Amino acid sequence: MANQQAQSSSSPVRATLLPYGQQWLDEQDIEAVVQVLRGDFLTQGPAIKAFELKVANYVGAKYAVAFTNGTAALHGACFAAQIGKGDEVITTPITFLASSNCVLYQGGTPVFADIDMNTYNIDPAQIKQKITARTKAIIAVDFTGQPVEVDQITTIARDHNLVFIQDAAHSLGSTYGDRKIGSVADMTMFSFHPVKHITTGEGGIITTNNELYFRRLLMFRSHGMTRNLDELTRNDGPWYYEMQELGYNYRMTDIQAALGVSQMDKIDSFIARRREIAKRYTEAFSSMKGIVIPAQHDLADSSWHLYVLRWIPEFFNGDRKAIFKALREENIGVNVHYIPVYLQPYYQQLGYEQGICPNAETYYSSAITIPCFPKMQDTDVDDVIAAVEKVYGRFLK
Ligand SMILES: *Cc1c(COP(=O)(O)O)cnc(C)c1O
C-alpha cells in the first residue's frame, strides 16, 4: 500500500504503453496482399519466387528458400547440414529458443558457448573450446542486429570442417566490412515475425550460395519430395513425384510472400530509422554511469533490431526486476532478451546445468531492452529517454 502511494506521486511519462517492437504496414502492403487474394494462387504461386529473389538480391546471396517461419527455416538449415543423432552443434545461450531447438528437432545436441561481454554475441574463443570430434555445425546469432565475428567463425568452421549457420533473425540489412549479412555464412536465416525488420505475419528464409544446400532446403520444405527429373531414382511418368527424405510442409503462402515483397521495398528506410533511434539513445545514455550501452563493432554496422541497456547492479538501489517494473509503470514496453536458453526447465531436464556460461548469466541479470522500431515517432523516443532518466534518477545510489 505504501509502495502504491509512492508510485502515484508522479504520473507516468506516457499515457499508453509503447511496445518494444512493432510492424509498419502501409496501403501498398495491404494492396499487395489483396491482389493475391483476388488471384489464382494463394500458395505455391509466383509470389514466393519473387520474394526469394528479392531477399537473395538484397543480401547478395545466390539462393533463398522461404519457410513458414524462421524456426522452420532453422530446422531446414539443420536438415540441409545433415545434423542428426549424436551430432553436436555449438550455439549461444543468449538467443531465442529456436536457435537451439532446431538442433533438438534433428536429434542433435546443442552445446552452449559463452558470450563476449562487449557484443553479447557468441565468443569465437569459447566456440573453439567446445569443439569435439562430434561437432558438426555452429549456429551463431547476430544478437540485437550486431553481426557475430564472421571472419573468425568462418575460419574456425573451415579448419574444423563445420557448417556455419548464421541466425540473422535480428540482422537483416546489417553489414560486416563490405559484405551484407546473408552472403557470408554457409546458410543464413532471417525471420519475418512482426517485430523483426520486415514482416510477412509469420515467415522465415534461408539464404545460401551453396547449390546442394539449396536443393535440400527445397525438398525439406515440401515433404522431402521432388519432381526434378535429374533428382529422380526412377520415373513412372509425367505425374511422378518421389519422396527421398522425411520432410515437412513448411511452405510460405503467396499471401505472406506478396506482403514480404512489398515490405522489402521499404527495408532501407526502416533500417535508417532504426539507426537514427539507436543514435539518439546512445547520445542520451552513454554518459550515465552504471548503465552500459551497446558496444559498436569496428567492422560491423548493425541494423538495430534491439537496443539493450545493462544496469550494473552495484550502482543502483533495487535490482533489475524493480527497475524493469518502474519502466513499465512509465508505460515503456521494456522487455528482456533473453533468458539463457539452457536455464529453461526443458533444457535443465536434459541435463544442462546452471553456471555453464557465466557471462550469459551475468548479462541476463542486468539487461533491459527498450523500444526500438521504425514506426516510433520522435516524441516516442523522447518518452523512452525521459522514462529512463526518471527511473535512473530514482534508483541511482
Ligand atoms: C525471431 C527469432 C527466431 C525465430 O523466428 P520465428 O520466425 O519467430 O520462428 C529465431 N532466432 C532468433 C534470434 C529470433 O529472434
PDBQT file of the ligand as one rigid body, heavy atoms in Angstrom, charges set to zero:
ROOT
HETATM    1  C1  LIG A 401      12.586 -14.485 -34.075  1.00  0.00    +0.000 C 
HETATM    2  C2  LIG A 401      13.759 -15.356 -33.883  1.00  0.00    +0.000 A 
HETATM    3  C3  LIG A 401      13.816 -16.687 -34.312  1.00  0.00    +0.000 A 
HETATM    4  C4  LIG A 401      12.624 -17.438 -34.814  1.00  0.00    +0.000 C 
HETATM    5  O1  LIG A 401      11.954 -16.853 -35.826  1.00  0.00    +0.000 OA
HETATM    6  P1  LIG A 401      10.360 -17.116 -35.986  1.00  0.00    +0.000 P 
HETATM    7  O2  LIG A 401      10.085 -16.515 -37.322  1.00  0.00    +0.000 OA
HETATM    8  O3  LIG A 401       9.692 -16.394 -34.867  1.00  0.00    +0.000 OA
HETATM    9  O4  LIG A 401      10.129 -18.571 -35.954  1.00  0.00    +0.000 OA
HETATM   10  C5  LIG A 401      14.995 -17.367 -34.189  1.00  0.00    +0.000 A 
HETATM   11  N1  LIG A 401      16.079 -16.806 -33.663  1.00  0.00    +0.000 NA
HETATM   12  C6  LIG A 401      16.063 -15.542 -33.188  1.00  0.00    +0.000 A 
HETATM   13  C7  LIG A 401      17.302 -14.972 -32.605  1.00  0.00    +0.000 C 
HETATM   14  C8  LIG A 401      14.895 -14.781 -33.264  1.00  0.00    +0.000 A 
HETATM   15  O5  LIG A 401      14.883 -13.544 -32.762  1.00  0.00    +0.000 OA
ENDROOT
TORSDOF 0
